[in-house]
Amino acid sequence: MNRGKSSSAEINDFTITVIDSLVSAEIVWRDFETAPNHYVFQTYDWLSLWHKHIGVHERVRPYVVLIARRDHDPSILLPLAIEKKSGIKRLVWLGGKESDYHGPLLAKEYAAQFDGEAFPEIWAEVLRLLPPVDVVFLERQPATIGDQKNPFMALECIPYLDDAHLTRLEGSWETYYQSKRSRKTRKRLRNYEHGLSKHGELNYRVLDVADEIRPIAAELFARKSRRHRETGVPDLFDDVGREEFFTSAVLETPLRDKVKIAALTVGSDIAAATLFVVYNSRIYDILPVYDTEKFGKYSVGTIFLMMNIQWCFENNISIYDFTIGDDQYKEQWCEETTHLFHHMMPRTIKGRCLVSFRKLRNQLRKVAWLKSGLRTARSLVSRARRQPSTRS
């Protein structure tokens, strides 16, 4: 197995090391995971599996950067990558769109060892060590990681279009639920649940057996794909390797103890399902789907979400992370918002063109009617493509 190469440089009181192999970085990477200052999307297991199933197909080249104060252990790990799309080389975070949050991993000693004001100069040296690119394009970074400031906030950053939202699961399920829903709403939801039960026995499960997981996972992915096309959202599962990545994450080590599928069946029907990740007492709800056509009038999505949250209380999970998206229903549950940021920096003329295009597109997307129109157009195009040809 090729264990890759590394290069290093010193600047002021810091040492920078660049490793072009995930395998070579594994040991030090796992050391960083003992500190809480990262998300599951920055773990070695998540990103190595992502690269195996997706990154390799897209010819993404990983570069792991370690930043350390001289004579100390590394205090920052950057899981970076270089990809080429439409002839433009981009420096990006490893993990693509399947990773909701991006950013560095920060060691426990980060705050004591690292002066954030020095980061722009250190970052310039990182770019010098890496292969040349047309643009630096680092998406969806939170301003803080754990309880420490993201050093990339010292660079020029712009807000991402959507925020992420979470709720803290404190006390008991009963007291939490009462704090989130009025007595009238709770009564209405009980009636909906009773209505659902008339269609068959309700059975909520977090699946553990592979023979049960496979068919429900396949149905979940198919429904999510169909929902994306119907609403004009780019279909995640159109791309090579996506279904294989999530299936492997649920069924195979080392992620199967973290990545789960939950399902609510009504009789023999799958009324709702989701793929979620549990990590450091936090659940990330990633791929929820609901059968609104058959069970929508019973608020099946809300009932399923209540069951998920109740399961979290039973399993000592303290944060329910709804991840990215400003959907209205999240406001009813979430009391905290995570603002996300992009850092875009052109390095060539091609890079400048891409950054200008992205900034213009972001401005247009802020206009509600344009955003809605774009989704409608995508949906119509998708439906037209699926229609059988009328030509003889």
C-alpha positions as CSV (number, residue, x, y, z in Angstrom):
1,M,0.0,0.0,0.0
2,N,1.3,3.5,-0.9
3,R,1.7,5.3,2.4
4,G,2.2,8.7,0.7
5,K,4.7,11.5,1.0
6,S,5.0,14.4,3.4
7,S,6.6,17.9,3.2
8,S,7.1,20.4,6.0
9,A,8.1,24.0,6.6
10,E,8.7,26.3,9.6
11,I,7.3,29.8,10.0
12,N,7.8,31.9,13.0
13,D,7.3,29.5,15.9
14,F,5.2,26.9,14.0
15,T,5.9,23.8,12.0
16,I,3.6,22.9,9.1
17,T,3.5,19.3,7.8
18,V,1.6,18.2,4.7
19,I,0.8,14.5,4.2
20,D,-0.7,13.3,0.9
21,S,-2.0,10.0,2.3
22,L,-4.9,9.3,4.7
23,V,-3.2,6.1,5.9
24,S,-0.1,7.9,6.9
25,A,-2.1,10.4,8.9
26,E,-4.3,7.9,10.7
27,I,-2.5,7.7,14.0
28,V,-2.1,11.4,14.7
29,W,-5.6,11.9,13.3
30,R,-7.2,9.6,15.8
31,D,-5.3,11.4,18.6
32,F,-7.2,14.5,17.6
33,E,-10.5,12.7,17.9
34,T,-10.0,12.3,21.7
35,A,-10.8,16.1,22.0
36,P,-14.4,17.2,21.4
37,N,-13.4,20.1,19.1
38,H,-14.6,18.5,15.8
39,Y,-17.8,17.0,14.3
40,V,-18.3,13.4,13.2
41,F,-17.8,14.6,9.6
42,Q,-14.1,15.2,10.4
43,T,-13.4,11.8,11.9
44,Y,-10.9,9.5,10.2
45,D,-13.5,6.7,9.8
46,W,-16.1,9.0,8.1
47,L,-13.7,10.7,5.7
48,S,-11.7,7.5,4.8
49,L,-14.9,5.7,3.9
50,W,-16.1,8.8,2.0
51,H,-12.9,8.8,0.0
52,K,-13.1,5.1,-0.7
53,H,-16.6,5.2,-2.2
54,I,-16.8,8.8,-3.5
55,G,-13.5,10.6,-3.5
56,V,-11.7,8.0,-5.5
57,H,-14.4,8.1,-8.3
58,E,-14.1,11.9,-8.4
59,R,-10.3,11.8,-8.4
60,V,-10.1,13.8,-5.2
61,R,-6.6,13.9,-3.8
62,P,-6.4,14.2,0.0
63,Y,-3.9,16.4,1.8
64,V,-3.8,16.3,5.6
65,V,-2.1,19.3,7.1
66,L,-0.7,19.4,10.6
67,I,0.1,22.6,12.4
68,A,2.2,22.6,15.6
69,R,4.0,25.0,17.8
70,R,7.7,24.2,17.6
71,D,8.6,21.3,19.9
72,H,4.9,20.6,20.7
73,D,2.4,18.1,19.3
74,P,0.2,19.3,16.5
75,S,-2.6,21.6,17.6
76,I,-4.5,21.8,14.3
77,L,-5.3,19.1,11.7
78,L,-6.8,20.2,8.4
79,P,-8.5,17.4,6.3
80,L,-8.1,19.1,2.9
81,A,-8.3,17.8,-0.7
82,I,-7.8,18.9,-4.3
83,E,-10.4,18.2,-6.8
84,K,-10.8,19.2,-10.5
85,K,-14.2,20.1,-11.9
86,S,-14.9,21.7,-15.2
87,G,-11.2,22.2,-15.7
88,I,-10.8,24.2,-12.5
89,K,-8.6,22.9,-9.6
90,R,-10.1,23.6,-6.2
91,L,-8.7,23.3,-2.7
92,V,-11.6,22.0,-0.7
93,W,-12.4,20.3,2.6
94,L,-12.3,16.5,2.3
95,G,-15.8,15.0,2.6
96,G,-17.9,16.8,-0.1
97,K,-21.6,17.5,0.2
98,E,-22.2,14.3,2.2
99,S,-20.5,16.1,5.2
100,D,-22.8,18.8,6.5
101,Y,-20.1,20.7,8.4
102,H,-16.5,21.2,7.4
103,G,-13.5,22.6,9.2
104,P,-10.3,21.7,11.1
105,L,-9.9,19.3,14.1
106,L,-8.5,21.2,17.1
107,A,-6.5,19.6,19.9
108,K,-7.2,20.2,23.5
109,E,-4.2,22.5,23.8
110,Y,-5.1,24.5,20.7
111,A,-6.3,27.7,22.5
112,A,-3.2,27.8,24.8
113,Q,-0.7,27.2,22.0
114,F,-2.2,29.1,19.1
115,D,-2.6,32.8,18.5
116,G,-5.5,33.2,16.0
117,E,-4.1,36.4,14.7
118,A,-1.1,34.5,13.3
119,F,-3.3,32.2,11.2
120,P,-3.4,34.1,8.0
121,E,0.4,34.0,7.7
122,I,0.5,30.3,8.6
123,W,-2.3,29.6,6.0
124,A,-0.3,31.4,3.3
125,E,2.6,29.0,4.0
126,V,0.2,26.0,3.9
127,L,-0.9,27.2,0.4
128,R,2.8,27.4,-0.6
129,L,3.4,23.8,0.4
130,L,0.3,22.4,-1.3
131,P,0.2,21.9,-5.1
132,P,-1.1,24.9,-7.0
133,V,-4.8,25.4,-7.5
134,D,-7.1,27.8,-9.3
135,V,-9.2,28.6,-6.2
136,V,-9.5,27.9,-2.5
137,F,-13.1,26.9,-1.9
138,L,-13.7,26.0,1.7
139,E,-17.5,25.6,2.4
140,R,-19.9,25.3,5.3
141,Q,-17.6,26.0,8.2
142,P,-19.0,27.0,11.7
143,A,-17.5,30.0,13.5
144,T,-16.8,27.8,16.5
145,I,-15.8,24.2,16.7
146,G,-16.7,22.7,20.1
147,D,-15.9,25.5,22.5
148,Q,-13.0,27.0,20.5
149,K,-12.9,29.5,17.7
150,N,-12.5,28.2,14.2
151,P,-9.1,29.7,13.0
152,F,-10.4,30.1,9.5
153,M,-12.6,33.0,10.8
154,A,-9.4,35.0,10.7
155,L,-9.6,34.8,6.9
156,E,-12.1,36.6,4.7
157,C,-15.4,34.6,5.0
158,I,-18.9,35.1,3.8
159,P,-22.1,33.6,5.3
160,Y,-23.5,30.4,3.8
161,L,-27.1,30.8,2.6
162,D,-28.6,28.4,5.1
163,D,-28.0,27.9,8.8
164,A,-28.0,24.7,10.8
165,H,-30.2,24.1,13.9
166,L,-30.1,22.0,17.0
167,T,-31.9,21.4,20.2
168,R,-30.5,20.4,23.6
169,L,-32.2,17.4,25.2
170,E,-32.3,18.3,28.9
171,G,-34.4,16.8,31.7
172,S,-36.8,14.0,30.8
173,W,-38.6,13.4,27.6
174,E,-41.9,14.4,29.2
175,T,-40.7,17.8,30.5
176,Y,-38.9,18.5,27.2
177,Y,-41.9,17.6,25.1
178,Q,-44.2,19.8,27.3
179,S,-41.8,22.7,26.9
180,K,-41.9,22.4,23.1
181,R,-45.6,21.7,22.5
182,S,-48.7,23.2,24.0
183,R,-51.4,21.1,25.6
184,K,-53.6,21.6,22.6
185,T,-50.9,20.5,20.1
186,R,-50.0,17.5,22.2
187,K,-53.7,16.4,22.2
188,R,-53.9,16.9,18.4
189,L,-50.7,14.8,17.9
190,R,-52.2,12.0,20.0
191,N,-55.2,12.0,17.8
192,Y,-53.0,11.8,14.7
193,E,-51.1,8.9,16.2
194,H,-54.4,7.2,17.0
195,G,-55.5,7.8,13.3
196,L,-52.3,6.3,12.1
197,S,-52.8,3.2,14.2
198,K,-56.1,2.5,12.4
199,H,-54.0,1.7,9.3
200,G,-52.0,-0.9,11.1
201,E,-49.8,-1.5,14.1
202,L,-47.2,1.2,14.7
203,N,-43.7,-0.1,15.1
204,Y,-40.7,2.3,15.7
205,R,-37.3,0.7,15.5
206,V,-33.7,1.6,15.2
207,L,-32.5,-1.3,13.1
208,D,-29.6,-3.6,14.0
209,V,-29.9,-6.7,11.8
210,A,-28.4,-6.4,8.3
211,D,-31.3,-8.3,6.6
212,E,-33.7,-5.7,8.0
213,I,-31.5,-2.8,7.2
214,R,-30.8,-3.5,3.5
215,P,-34.4,-3.3,2.2
216,I,-35.3,-0.2,4.3
217,A,-32.1,1.5,3.4
218,A,-32.8,0.9,-0.3
219,E,-36.3,2.3,0.1
220,L,-35.0,5.3,2.1
221,F,-32.5,6.2,-0.6
222,A,-35.1,5.7,-3.4
223,R,-37.6,7.9,-1.7
224,K,-35.0,10.6,-0.9
225,S,-33.9,10.6,-4.6
226,R,-37.5,10.9,-5.8
227,R,-38.2,13.7,-3.3
228,H,-35.1,15.6,-4.5
229,R,-36.3,15.4,-8.1
230,E,-39.8,16.4,-7.3
231,T,-38.8,19.5,-5.4
232,G,-36.1,20.6,-7.8
233,V,-33.2,19.9,-5.4
234,P,-30.1,18.3,-7.0
235,D,-30.4,14.6,-6.5
236,L,-27.7,13.4,-4.1
237,F,-28.0,9.8,-5.3
238,D,-27.5,10.7,-9.0
239,D,-23.7,10.8,-8.3
240,V,-21.5,7.6,-8.3
241,G,-20.8,6.1,-5.0
242,R,-23.3,7.9,-2.8
243,E,-25.6,5.0,-2.1
244,E,-22.6,2.7,-1.6
245,F,-21.1,5.1,0.9
246,F,-24.2,5.3,3.1
247,T,-24.9,1.6,2.8
248,S,-21.4,0.8,3.9
249,A,-21.6,3.3,6.7
250,V,-24.7,1.5,8.1
251,L,-23.6,-2.1,7.6
252,E,-19.9,-2.2,7.9
253,T,-17.3,-1.5,10.5
254,P,-15.9,0.9,11.7
255,L,-19.0,3.2,11.3
256,R,-21.9,0.8,11.9
257,D,-21.9,1.5,15.6
258,K,-22.4,5.2,14.9
259,V,-24.5,5.3,11.7
260,K,-28.1,4.0,12.1
261,I,-31.4,3.7,10.3
262,A,-34.6,4.3,12.2
263,A,-38.0,3.4,10.7
264,L,-41.6,3.8,11.6
265,T,-43.8,1.1,10.0
266,V,-47.6,1.2,10.0
267,G,-48.6,-2.4,9.4
268,S,-46.5,-3.4,6.4
269,D,-46.0,0.1,5.2
270,I,-42.8,2.2,5.8
271,A,-44.4,5.4,7.0
272,A,-41.1,7.2,7.8
273,A,-37.4,6.5,8.0
274,T,-34.1,8.3,8.5
275,L,-30.4,7.7,8.5
276,F,-28.7,9.4,11.5
277,V,-25.3,9.4,13.1
278,V,-24.6,9.3,16.8
279,Y,-21.3,10.7,17.9
280,N,-20.1,12.3,21.2
281,S,-23.7,12.3,22.7
282,R,-24.9,14.1,19.6
283,I,-27.3,12.8,16.9
284,Y,-27.1,14.2,13.3
285,D,-30.4,13.6,11.5
286,I,-29.2,13.3,7.9
287,L,-31.7,11.7,5.5
288,P,-35.3,11.8,6.8
289,V,-38.1,10.7,4.5
290,Y,-41.9,10.4,5.0
291,D,-44.8,8.8,3.2
292,T,-46.8,12.0,3.0
293,E,-48.9,10.7,0.2
294,K,-50.5,8.1,2.3
295,F,-50.0,9.4,5.9
296,G,-49.4,13.1,5.5
297,K,-52.8,14.1,7.0
298,Y,-51.6,12.5,10.3
299,S,-48.4,14.6,10.5
300,V,-46.4,11.5,10.2
301,G,-43.1,13.5,10.0
302,T,-43.8,15.1,13.4
303,I,-44.8,11.9,15.0
304,F,-41.7,10.1,13.7
305,L,-39.5,13.0,14.9
306,M,-41.0,12.7,18.4
307,M,-40.2,9.0,18.4
308,N,-36.6,9.8,17.4
309,I,-36.2,12.4,20.1
310,Q,-37.7,10.1,22.7
311,W,-35.2,7.4,21.6
312,C,-32.4,9.9,22.2
313,F,-33.6,10.5,25.8
314,E,-33.6,6.8,26.4
315,N,-30.0,6.5,25.0
316,N,-28.5,9.5,26.9
317,I,-28.0,11.7,23.8
318,S,-27.8,15.3,24.8
319,I,-28.0,17.2,21.4
320,Y,-30.4,16.6,18.5
321,D,-28.7,18.2,15.4
322,F,-31.1,18.9,12.5
323,T,-28.1,19.9,10.4
324,I,-28.3,22.3,7.5
325,G,-31.6,23.9,6.3
326,D,-33.9,26.6,7.5
327,D,-37.1,24.5,7.3
328,Q,-39.9,26.1,9.3
329,Y,-40.6,23.0,11.4
330,K,-37.1,23.2,12.9
331,E,-38.0,26.5,14.6
332,Q,-40.6,24.6,16.6
333,W,-38.0,22.4,18.2
334,C,-34.6,24.2,18.0
335,E,-33.4,26.9,20.4
336,E,-29.9,27.2,18.9
337,T,-28.7,28.1,15.4
338,T,-25.2,27.4,13.9
339,H,-24.1,30.0,11.4
340,L,-21.9,28.6,8.6
341,F,-19.4,30.4,6.4
342,H,-17.5,30.0,3.1
343,H,-13.9,31.0,2.5
344,M,-13.3,31.6,-1.3
345,M,-10.0,32.9,-2.6
346,P,-9.1,32.8,-6.3
347,R,-5.5,32.0,-7.2
348,T,-5.7,32.3,-11.0
349,I,-8.0,33.9,-13.6
350,K,-10.1,30.8,-13.8
351,G,-10.5,30.9,-10.1
352,R,-11.6,34.5,-10.2
353,C,-14.3,33.7,-12.7
354,L,-15.6,30.9,-10.5
355,V,-15.6,33.0,-7.3
356,S,-17.4,35.8,-9.2
357,F,-20.0,33.4,-10.5
358,R,-20.6,31.9,-7.1
359,K,-21.0,35.2,-5.4
360,L,-23.5,36.3,-8.0
361,R,-25.4,33.0,-7.7
362,N,-25.5,33.4,-3.9
363,Q,-26.9,36.9,-4.3
364,L,-29.7,35.7,-6.6
365,R,-30.5,32.8,-4.3
366,K,-31.3,35.3,-1.5
367,V,-34.2,36.5,-3.6
368,A,-37.1,34.3,-2.4
369,W,-39.0,34.2,-5.7
370,L,-35.9,33.4,-7.7
371,K,-35.0,30.6,-5.4
372,S,-38.5,29.1,-5.6
373,G,-38.5,29.6,-9.4
374,L,-35.2,27.8,-9.7
375,R,-36.5,24.8,-7.8
376,T,-39.6,24.7,-9.8
377,A,-37.6,24.7,-13.1
378,R,-35.4,21.9,-11.9
379,S,-38.4,19.9,-10.9
380,L,-40.1,20.3,-14.3
381,V,-36.9,19.4,-16.1
382,S,-36.5,16.3,-13.9
383,R,-40.1,15.2,-14.5
384,A,-39.7,15.7,-18.3
385,R,-36.6,13.5,-18.3
386,R,-38.5,10.7,-16.6
387,Q,-41.4,10.8,-19.0
388,P,-41.3,8.0,-21.6
389,S,-40.5,9.2,-25.1
390,T,-43.5,9.7,-27.5
391,R,-41.4,9.2,-30.6
392,S,-42.1,6.2,-32.7
